[in-house]
């Protein structure tokens, strides 16, 4: 039975889901990958600092890390190293069943997309590994837009690819930045955090690997 808190209430034409922390529990894998990537730059990733920025794109995360630590980072190189580390960990990730159930229940009923702050290859690999990729008509990532979340770009592009007006979409998110992005796109937003916290005490997400 679907969690009532996760069911869209108003008339809607499409559903759009964030990936990390919403559809899929990538918390441990992402944090481990970022920590491994930053070790070669002599930067220690503080867990509390990192988890407070879970909705940021890789570039914004690294920019804030530079401001915090004074380190000078090659964003492309660090992101590539994190992506490489994540590939060794992708088999450890799993869907959040409560949210995946919503997508499964709407398959064939309305168009659906993923709108993620992660890189295209990593997001598609995550969805493929967890068996969720066939549910979606479009996958939009940070690689496809000019600005990552909290800018609305990924959500606006997802709506265009589904050929649906943004205000007719319902978005599912797990971070403040993601919620802000979907609202800025004119969408109704369902914050999945209360439902996920109730199901998995202490559960959390981490910023997507670039």
C-alpha positions in Angstrom: 0.0 0.0 0.0 1.3 3.4 -1.0 2.2 5.9 1.8 -0.5 8.6 1.6 2.1 11.3 2.2 3.8 10.4 -1.1 0.7 10.3 -3.3 0.1 13.3 -5.5 -3.1 15.0 -4.6 -3.9 17.6 -7.2 -4.6 17.0 -10.9 -1.2 16.3 -12.5 0.1 15.4 -15.9 3.6 14.1 -15.0 5.8 13.0 -12.1 9.4 14.0 -11.8 11.8 12.4 -9.3 15.1 13.4 -7.9 17.5 10.4 -7.8 19.9 10.4 -4.8 18.2 10.3 -1.5 14.7 10.2 -3.1 14.5 7.2 -5.4 17.7 5.5 -4.3 19.6 5.3 -1.0 23.1 6.3 -2.1 24.1 7.8 1.2 27.1 5.5 2.1 28.3 5.1 -1.4 28.4 8.8 -2.2 30.0 9.9 1.0 32.7 7.2 0.7 33.3 8.1 -3.0 33.8 11.8 -2.1 36.0 11.1 0.8 38.2 8.8 -1.3 38.4 11.4 -4.1 39.4 14.2 -1.7 42.1 12.3 0.1 44.6 12.8 -2.8 44.1 16.6 -2.3 44.8 16.3 1.4 41.3 17.5 2.2 39.4 15.7 4.9 35.6 15.7 4.4 33.7 16.5 7.6 30.5 14.4 7.7 28.3 17.0 9.3 29.5 19.7 7.0 28.9 17.5 4.0 25.5 16.2 5.0 24.3 19.8 5.4 24.9 20.4 1.7 23.3 17.2 0.3 21.3 19.0 -2.4 24.2 20.8 -4.1 25.6 19.9 -7.4 29.2 18.7 -7.5 30.6 22.0 -8.7 28.7 24.0 -6.0 29.7 21.4 -3.3 33.4 21.7 -4.3 33.2 25.5 -4.4 31.9 25.7 -0.9 34.5 23.2 0.2 37.2 25.4 -1.2 35.7 28.4 0.7 35.6 26.4 3.9 39.1 24.8 3.8 41.1 27.2 1.6 42.0 24.4 -0.7 42.4 24.9 -4.4 40.6 22.0 -6.1 40.5 20.9 -9.7 36.7 20.4 -9.9 36.8 18.2 -13.0 39.6 16.0 -11.6 38.0 15.6 -8.1 34.6 14.8 -9.6 36.1 12.3 -12.0 37.9 10.6 -9.1 34.7 10.5 -7.1 32.8 9.0 -10.0 35.5 6.3 -10.4 35.2 5.4 -6.7 31.4 5.3 -7.0 31.5 2.7 -9.8 33.1 0.3 -7.3 30.2 1.0 -4.9 27.1 1.2 -7.1 26.2 -2.4 -6.4 25.7 -1.5 -2.7 22.9 1.0 -3.4 19.2 0.2 -3.3 15.9 1.9 -4.1 13.8 3.5 -1.3 10.8 1.1 -1.7 8.2 3.8 -0.6 9.2 6.2 -3.4 9.9 3.5 -6.0 6.4 2.2 -5.3 5.0 5.5 -6.4 6.8 5.4 -9.7 5.9 1.7 -10.3 2.2 2.5 -9.6 2.2 5.3 -12.2 4.0 3.4 -14.9 2.0 3.7 -18.1 -0.5 6.1 -16.5 1.5 9.4 -16.7 4.9 10.3 -18.2 7.7 10.3 -15.6 11.2 11.6 -15.5 14.3 11.8 -13.2 15.8 15.2 -12.6 19.1 14.8 -10.8 22.1 17.0 -9.8 24.5 14.1 -10.5 26.3 13.3 -13.7 24.6 11.5 -16.6 26.6 8.4 -16.6 26.5 7.9 -12.8 22.7 8.6 -12.6 21.9 6.2 -15.4 24.1 3.5 -14.0 22.5 3.9 -10.6 19.0 3.6 -12.1 20.0 0.7 -14.2 21.7 -1.2 -11.3 18.6 -0.8 -9.1 16.2 -1.8 -11.9 14.4 1.6 -12.0 15.6 2.9 -15.3 12.8 1.3 -17.4 10.2 3.2 -15.4 11.2 6.6 -16.8 10.6 8.4 -20.1 13.4 10.8 -19.6 16.5 11.2 -17.4 17.8 14.8 -17.0 21.1 15.4 -15.1 23.5 18.2 -14.2 25.3 17.5 -17.5 22.3 18.6 -19.5 21.8 22.1 -18.0 23.6 25.3 -17.4 22.9 25.6 -13.7 22.4 22.8 -11.1 20.0 22.8 -8.2 18.7 25.0 -6.5 18.3 26.6 -10.0 15.2 25.2 -11.7 17.0 24.1 -14.9 16.9 20.3 -14.5 13.2 20.4 -13.7 12.3 22.7 -16.5 14.2 20.6 -19.0 12.6 17.4 -17.6 9.1 18.9 -18.2 10.0 19.9 -21.8 11.3 16.4 -22.5 8.0 15.0 -21.2 6.1 17.6 -23.3 4.2 18.7 -20.2 3.9 22.2 -18.7 5.9 22.6 -15.5 2.9 23.6 -13.4 1.3 20.3 -14.4 4.1 18.3 -12.8 4.6 17.0 -9.3 8.2 16.7 -8.2 9.7 14.4 -5.5 12.6 15.7 -3.5 14.7 15.1 -0.4 16.8 18.3 0.1 16.1 22.0 0.6 18.0 22.8 -2.6 16.0 20.3 -4.6 12.7 21.6 -3.2 13.7 25.1 -4.1 14.6 24.1 -7.6 11.2 22.4 -8.2 9.2 25.2 -6.7 11.2 27.7 -8.8 10.1 25.7 -11.9 6.5 26.1 -10.8 5.9 22.5 -9.7 4.1 21.1 -6.7 6.7 19.4 -4.5 6.4 16.3 -2.3 9.2 16.2 0.3 10.0 12.6 0.9 12.0 13.1 4.0 9.3 12.5 6.6 8.2 9.3 5.0 11.8 8.0 4.7 12.7 9.0 8.2 9.8 7.1 9.6 10.7 4.0 7.7 14.4 4.1 8.3 15.3 6.0 11.5 18.4 8.0 11.1 18.3 7.6 7.3 19.9 10.3 5.2 21.0 11.1 1.7 24.3 12.6 0.5 25.1 14.9 -2.4 25.3 13.1 -5.7 28.7 12.3 -7.0 29.5 14.5 -10.0 
